[in-house]
């Protein structure tokens, strides 16, 4: 006879197997979209958990009923079974003489995460980071109770790519961002181009097959909400927060700013009208965007309060246009009037940048975002969530502090002084950012300050770590967790990999090799055809079809913008032949040689460069880098107000390795110009050490050159819908159904 337990076990096995099969086929059906995968897995986990809980409850109830039935029967039939004595302790009640009974363990609530991102917030904009003009009491309190990082860097000196790095844990360069898709096609990466084309935004996009921050938290059972500036992908189509694991998306578009910070968030005088960010409900005209987003964020937290959650508040402030409510600006106008000097500027690299912090309207914007942080923290406290919610506060890039044109000086809102320059620049003012971690569940590091060297790609894995969730190194491939630095004293020397930045356009990322297939047509066997002979190879004998020098000597020119100055314009007598072209081009591109294929050819790269770069595969695993392919922008005032960006002339790349930072201004004259700084002893970059430390300069330049040849790979694009050969193997379930 089959026992009840066996039947119950078989039933449990059937239910769980069915649930797993449903989940599996749902995942395959939605394989082209990470959101589909997340929904399927999360739904499967929920079904599995619910089934087990119900079965467990049913099993317990059945066991209890069976025991009760048996006990009643025994009591009735067995004369030795009696009721307990009148003064005996009640059943299941602890006696005073018994040892203390340990209460059943409570399931700990997982840590919530709130990420606050202020747009274009400079390293010196907060009082807790040294501002003497801005009043930021709420953010200062956050820093006083948490940990303030003093060596935090943006992953990019501009908004969109920097944000892409924050949420992906991947360098923007791996996405080709922000290079156009057509350039990717020219690089021989057709699948990358097709994936990018389908994303709808060529400059900044995160492939949908990647599990980014929102997806990772959602897969772990978190509620996820996004509020405010997104600025990559297309928030009205593919690539919005909803496509990257966030179940709530409010105010997010692929645009980098609003036309006005006041509702309805448009500017009728603007040259090109852009729809306002999509909010959950309209607000009266004149509502300030920072207040509106704060209301939306608090509303989402209330909605999620009974579950673990990840909530992002990404303000459009303090990005242009520089606007703030009058009641917030007035105190700064009075404060400005008390200053002895205002509107101080200096010149550097044919640009002007602000060195004084005294912009009253910008100060009003600072107060608005500070009030926002205060309101969020108070809301968490009111809901009883303040002790199990970690708050991380940061900026996407350095503050807007400079312009190419002096007429735009009044529109430059802040300064990063004594750090040089700001947004769009590779000096410290452009990439150093504030970073504060308030983690009430952890004992903070002594002094509440950390010098650990961190960059934007680290935020994603760190938030997972702070929430007690497993890391996903195959997703955040360029990011590491700095959670340990919240509790333990660490410094920048802990980071073993260098940091890279890059400004460039295609001509500075492209090596050009010019040659001929054979000697010129300089002779003919028939004297009557002399008039038809078009050229001469003299003093070399003969030409095409002959084995004299005129027939086999050919011109060969290699133009590489990364070549050391000492090799430019020179001649090389290295003997090379046509079979060397294949391996040499691989080597110039920084790709591995294939000696089993080019069996008769060798790379001539060593004859081109000094110091020798060669194959350089030994250093391929070490770089940690940034990339920027725009020219350095000019700031010009458009008819709609604010600052618009136009391309200028300065081109440069940069690499940071430990305490050393090298900036290569490769477009300045024939030789280019290199600046080397020790940012540990000279964080303000006042002393160029390029000439006094040539060995460091050469070592960093070698790494930088290699990186610039390997800034994006075809393998970084693995979207199934863009890989025809993979589609063929997936069958019908893998096909996209538009």
N, C-alpha and C positions, 0 to 999 in steps of 0.2 A: 504493500500500500504506500502511495506517495505521500510524504509528510507535507504539512502546511508550509514549513520553512523552505522546503525544496521548491514548491510552487511559487512562493513569494520571491525567492532568489531568481528563478527563471523569468518571472515577470519583470523584475528589476533589470536583468540583463537585456531583455527585449526592448524596454523603454529607452535605456541608455544607448544601445546600438542604433536604434531608430533616430534618436536625437543627433548623434554624431554624423550619421549619413546625411541627414537634412542639412546640417551645418556645412559638411564637406561640399555638397553640390551647390549650396548657396554661395560659398566662397568661390568655386570655379565659375559660376555664372557671373559673378561680379568681379572677376580677377582684374579687369581693366581699371577698376576704380577702387582706390584704397578705402574710401568711405564704405563701399559695399562690403569689402573684406572685414572692416571693423564692425559693421552692423551684424554681419553673419556670425563672426566669432563671438562677439559680445552676446548676441541672442542665443547662440548655442550654449555658452557658459551659463547664461541665466536659466535656460530650459533644463540643463543638466542639474544645476544646483537646486532648482525648484523641485524637480522630480525626486532627487535624493532626499530632500527635506520632507517631502510629502510621504515618501515610502518609509522613511525613518520614523516619522510621526505615526503613520499607520501601523508600522511594526511594533512601536512602543505601546500604542493603544491596544493592539491585539494581544500582546504579551501580558499587559496589565489585566485585561479582561479575562484572559485564560487563567492567570494566577489567582485572580479574585474568585473565579468560578471553582477552581480546584480547592482553594482555601475554604470556601463556603461549604462545599461538599464534605471536606474532611471534618469541619466543625460539626456538621450535622450528623455524620456517620460514626465518628470516632469519640467514644466517651471520655478519652483522655484529653481532648481539646476543650479548654474552658476559657471563659472570658478573663481578661487580665484582672489581677487583684484591684480592689477599690483604690488603694493608695499607690499603686505602681505608676511610674512615669508614663504618660501617654505615648503611644507608638509614634515614631518618627519625630519626637521632640527631644532635644538634648537635655540630659540631666545635669544638674549643677555640679555633680561629682565627676562627670565625664571631662576629658581634655577638650580644649576649645576646638570647635569644628571649623575648618577652613572654608570660607564661602566659595561657591562655584566661581571659577575664573570668568571674568568678563571679557568679551571680545573687544580689543582696543580699537577705537575709532581711528581710521587712517588720517594722515595729515592732509589738510586742504592746502591748496596753493593759490595765491593771488600774485600775478605778475603785472607790474605797473611800468609802462614804457612812456617816457616823455620825449616828444619829437624834437630833435636838434638841441637838446639840453647840453650846455657846455660844462666842462670840468670845473669851472669857477662860478657857476650860477647859484650854488646853494651855500647858505651860511656855514653849514657843517663842512663844506669843502673850501672855505676861505672867503666867500663873498662878504663885502662890507656894505653892500647897497641893497641887496634883495633880502626880504624877510621871509624865511621859510620854517616857521616853528614846528609844523607838523612833520615835515620830512626830517628836520633836525632831531625830533623826538624819536622817530623811527631809527635813525642812526645811533642815537644815544642808547637805545635799548637793544640794538642789533649789532651788526658788524659792518664797518665801512671799509671798502676795498680801495686801496690807493694806487694800484697798478692794473686797473681794468681798462681794456682796450676794445673799441668797436672792431667788428670784423671787416668793416669797410667805411670809408669816409663819406658815404652818401646813404640816404635813407633806405631805398628799396633793397639793394643787395645786402645791406647790414641786417635788415629784418629777415630776409630770406635765410641768412646764416643763423639768426636767433632761433628760428622755429624748425630748422632742418638739422642743425648741428653739422652742416656741410659748408665748405668754402663756396662763396658765390662763383668763383672761377670754375668749379666743377660743373656748374650749370651753364657755363659760357656767359654768365651775366656780368655786365649788361651789354654783351656783344650781339649784333643782329643775327637772326637765323641764317640769312644769306651768307654771312661770313663763315658760319659753321659748315654750310654746304661747300664753300670754297676750300675749307680745310679737309674735305673728303669725308664728312660725317653726315651722310644723307638721312640716316635714321634720327640723329639728333635734331636735324633741321625739321623733319616731319613732325616729331614730337612737339617741338617748340611751336611750329606753325599751328598745330591743333590746339595748343594752349591759348592762342589768341593774343598773346602779348609777347613780342619778341625779346624784350629787354630784361624783364625780371619775372621768372617763373620757377615754380617748384614742381617737378614731375609728380604726377598723381600716384605713381606706383611706390613712391617713398613714404614710409611711415614717419611722419613728422611729430612734433611735440603733442599736438591735439590728439592725433591717432593713438599715440603710445599711452596716454592717460585714459583714453576711452576704452582701449583694449583691456585695461586693468580695472574696469568698472567705475571709472570716474565720470561725473557729469562735467561737461565742458562748455564754456561760454566765451565768446570773443566780442569785444566792444571797441570800436574806433578804427584807427588807421591800419590798413592791411598792406597795400602798396606793392603787391606782386600777384601774378595771376590775374584773373578777371573776376571780380566779386559779383558781376551780374551773370556770369556763365560758369565755365570751368575754372577751377583754381581758386575759388573763394574759401573762406574758413570752413564752410560746410563741407567742402571736398577734402578737407585735411583734418577731420576728426572732431570738429567743433559742432555741437548740436544746436547751439544758439550763435547767431552772427548778427550783430547790430552795428550799424554805422560804418561797415567795411566796404571799401571799393578798391579798385586797382590804381586809383589816383593818389598822388603824393600829398595833396593838401586840399583844404576847402577854399572856396572863393571868398567866403566870409566866415568868421567865427560866430556870427550872430544869425539866428534863425531869420529867414528860411535857408541860410547858409549858401546863398548865391549872391552874385554881384552883377547887377544889370549893366554896369559900365565895362565889364570885362570883355575882352576881344572875343573869346570863345566861351560860350555858356556851357557849364558842366552841371549835370543833375546833382542835387545835394545827396549826401550819404543817406542810405536807407535806415531810418530809425523805426522803432516799434510803433511809435505814434507821434504825430506832429505836435510841436510846442508853439506857443504864441511867438509872434515876431519879436525879435530882440533877445530871445533866450540865448544864453551863452553856451557854446558847444561843450566846453569842459564841464559845465554844470549838468547839461543834458546827458552826457556820457556817464557821469558819475551816478545820476539817478538810475540809468539803465543797468549799470553794473550792480548797484545795490539791489535792484529788483531781481536780477538773476541770482545773486547770492541768497536772497530770501527763498527763491524758488528751489534752489539746490541744497538748502541748509541741512536737510536730513540725510544727505548722502555726501560722500567725499567728492570734492570738486576741484577743477582747475578753471580759474576765471582770469581772463586777460583784460586789462584796461589800458588801451593804447591811445593816448591823447593825440589829437591833431596839434595842440599847442606843444611847444612854443614856436612852431614852424610859422613862416609867413602865410598870410598877411599878419603884420604885427597889430593886433587889435585886442582891447580889453575893456571891460566895463569901467565907466568913468569913476565910480566910487572906489575902484581898486587902483586906478591910475593916480588919483589926486594925492594920496600920501607920498607917492614917489616924486611927483612934481615938487612938493614942498621940500622933500629931502634933497632933490637935485639942486634946488635954489640955495641950499646951504653949503654946497660944495664950492671950494676955491677954484677948482678947474674942472671943466667938463669937455666932452667930445674930443678926447685925446686920440690921435692916430699916429701911426708910423708907416714907413714904406719898406717893402721887402719883396724881391722878385717881381718888380714892376707892378706890384699890387699894394693897396693900402689896407691896413687892418687896424681895428679899434684896440686901444690899450686901456681905455677907461670904461668902467661899468656905471652908467648913469642914464640909461634909456628908460624914461618913466613908463611908457606904455608896455615895454617888455617886462618891466618890474610888475605891472599889473597882471600880466599873463603868468608870471611866476607865482604870484599870490593865488591866482585861480587854481593852478595845478596843486599848490600846497594845500589849499582848502579841500580840494578833491581827495587828497591822501588822508587828511584828517577825518573827512566824512566816512570814507571807507573803513578806516580803523575803528571809528565810533560805532558804525553799523555792525562790524564783527563782534564788538564787545556787547552791544545791545542784544545780539542774537546768541550770545554765549559761545561764540566761535573763536574768540581772540586767542585762546590758549592752544587750539589745535589747528591754527591756520598760519602757514609760513608766507610772509610777504617779501617779494623781491622787487626792488626798485632800480631802474637803470634808464639809460638813453640809448638811442640807436647809433649816434655819431656825435662828433664834436659840435660845439655851438657855431652859429653863423657869425663870423667875426671879420670877414675881409671881402674885398671886391677889387676887380681890375680897374674900374673907373672911379675916379675921385668924386665925380658928381653923385655917386651912389652912397657917399659917406653917411648922410643922414639916415639911410635905410639899413645900415649895419647895426643890429640891435644889441649885441653883447660882445664880450671879450673873453678870451681864454688866457690872457696875460697872467703870469709871465711866460706861459707856454706860447709857442709861435703859431700864428694863423689859426685856422679853424676848419669848419666843414669844407669838404672837397680837397683839403690839403693833407699831405702825408707827414707834416710836422706834428708834434705831440698834440697841439691844440685841435687837430682834425680827427684824431683817433682815440685820445684819452677820454674816458667817460666816467661819470659817477656810477657806483654800484653799491647798493645797500641790501643786506640780507637780514631780515628780522624773523628768527626761528625760535619761538618760545619753548619748543620741546627740546632744545639743545642748549647745553651750557656754552655760552659764547667764548671766543678766544679772549685771552687776557688783554685788557685795554680796549677791546671792541674795535680793533683795527687790524687789517691784514694787508701785507704787501705782496701777496701771492699774485703772480703774473697770469692773467686770464684774458680771454677774448670772447667775442660774441658767440662763437660756435660752442662754447662751453655751457651756455645757459640751459639748453635742452637736457643734456645728461645730468646737470646739477639739480634741476628741478625734480627729475625722476629720483635721484639719490636722496634729496631732502624729503621726498614723500615716502621713502622706504620702498620704492619700486625697483625692479631689476633694470639695469642699464641695457641699452640696445646698440652695442658698438657697430653692428653692421648697418645701422641707420645713421647715427650721429658719428660718422666715420672720422670727422676732423675735430670733434669736441671731446673734452675730458671733464670729469666732475671735479669741481673745486669745493664740494661740500665739506671735506675734511678741514679746509682752511677756515671754515666758520667756527670750528671749535679748537683747532690746533694752530700754533704759531708756525706759519710757513712764509717763505720769501720767494722772490722771483727766480732764485737759482734752482728751485725744484723743477721748473719747467725745462725739459731737455731739448725741446724742438724749437727752431727759430720761427719767427713770425714774418710774414711777407705781405707787402702791399704792392699795388701796381696801377699806374696811370698809363694808358697807351691807346694807340689806334693800330689798325691792321698793318700799316707799313713798318711799324716798329716791332711787330711780332713776326715778321716774315723775312726769311733769308732768301735771297735771289741768287741763283746760279746761272751764269750765261756761258754758253759754249757752242761748238759746232760739231756736226757728226763726222766730218772729214775735211781734208784740205780743199782749198778753193779750186774752181775750174780754171786752171792756168795754162793748160797745154792741150794739144790735139795731135793725133797721129797723122792727119792729112793737112799738108801745108795750105791747101786752098781754103781751109776753114779758119785761117789766122784771124780774119776780121771778126769772127764769131766768138773768139776767146775773150771773156769779159773782165778778167782780173789777173793779178800777178802775185806770187808768193815770194818773189825775189827779196833777199838774196838766197832764199832756200830754193832748191831745184824742183822743177815740175810742180805737180799739184794732184788733184783728184785722180784716182786710178793708179797712181805710182807709189812705189815704196820709198822713194826719196823723201827727204824731210818736208818738202812742200805738199806732199800728199797725205802726210799723217800728223804733222804738227797743227794744232788747233788752238784758238784762243780759249782761255778758261778764266772767268772772273767770278769771284765769290763776294757778294755783298751781304754782310751780316751786321745789322745795327748793334748787336751785342759784342762784336769783336773788340778786343782791347785797342786803345788808341794807338799803341805802338805798332800794331799790325796793319793799320788802315793805310791805303795808298802805296803799299810796298809790293815788291816783286818776290816771288818764290821760285827757286830752281828745282823744287821737289819734282822728281820724275813720276808722272802719273799717266794712266791710260784709261780708255773708255770704260773698261770693266770696273774701275774704281768708283764710278759715279753712284751706283746703287748703294753700296755701303756708306759712302760719304754723306749722301743725303739722309740716310737713317741717322747717322751720327750727328749731323747738323740739327736734326729735329729732336735730338735727345732720345731716340728710339734704340732698342737693342739691335745689335748686328745679327745677321743670319748667315754665318759662315758656311752652313751646309747648302745655302742657296747661291750666294755670290762667291762661288768657290775660287774664282780667279781674280777677285777684286779685293782691295783693302781700302780702309778709310783713310783719306788724306787730311782729316780734320786737324791732326797734330801740326801739319804744315801751315795751317791757316791761323791758329790761335796761339797766343802766348799770354799767360801761362796755358799749357795744354789742358783742354777740357776733355777730349777723348770721349769714350763711351759714357762715362760718368754715372753708370747705373748704381755704383756703390753708395751714392748719396740720395738715391731716389726716395728712400723711405723716410728721410729726416725732415724735409721742409714742412712748416706750418705757415700758411700764407694767406694774403689778401690779394684781390685783383680789382683794378678799376680801369676800364677801357675807354672812358670818356677823355677828351682833352680837358685841361683845367678850365672850368667855366669862368666866364665873365659874369658879373651881376649887372643887369640892366633893368631899368624900371619900365614895366609895361604899362599900357593904358589902364589896365584893370587894377593897378596898384601892386605893391609887393615887389618881389625880385624874381626875374626870369633868368634862366641860365643859357648863355651862349658860349660856343666853343672859342677858346683862346689858343695860345701858341705853346705854352709850357708843357713839356711831356717828361714824365719821370717814373721811376720804379723805386721800391724800397724793400729792404729786408732787415729784420731784427733777429739777432741770435745772441741770447743772453743779454749782456750789458751793452752790446754793440749794435748800432743802427747805421746802415749805409743807405744813402739816397743817391740815386743815379739819374741826373738830369741829362738824358742822352740826346736831347734835341738842341742843346746849347752849343752851337759851333761844331766844328769837325771833330773835336776831341770829346765833346760832352763834358760834364762836370760831375764829380763825385764828392759827396759830403759824408764824413764819418763822425759819429758822435758816441760818446759813452753816456748813455741815458741814466745810468746809476749815479754818476757824479755830476753830470751836466744835463739834467732833464729839460732845461730850457733851450738846449741846442745852440749855445753861444760860441763854442769852440770847435771848429772843424779840424779833425785829427787825421784827415785823409792822407796828408803828406808825411806826418810824423809816425804813422802806423801803417806802412804800405802792405805789410804781410796780412794784417786784418782786412784791409781794403780788398786785396786780391782774393782772399779766401771767401769773403762774403759775396764779392762780385761773381765768383765762379758759381756759387750756389744760386744766386739770383738769375744768372744767365741760364742755368740748367732749368730752373723753375719756369722761366718765361717760355721755354720751348715745350713745356709739358703742362700748360695751365688748364687744359680741358681734354677729356678722353671720350672717345665714342662709347666706351663701356659704361659711362655715367648715364647713358640714356637706355633704359631697359623697359620702357613702357610697352607692354605686350601688344597693344594695338598698333604700334609702330614697327614691329618686327614681324615681317611677313613669314619668315622661315619658322618662327615660333608659333605663329597663328596656325600654320598648317598642322602642327603637332598637337594642338590643343583640342581640336574637334569642335563641335557645335557649341559646347558650353563656353569656350573661350572667345567666341565671336562677340563683338560689340553689337548691341541692338539699339540703334539710334531711333 
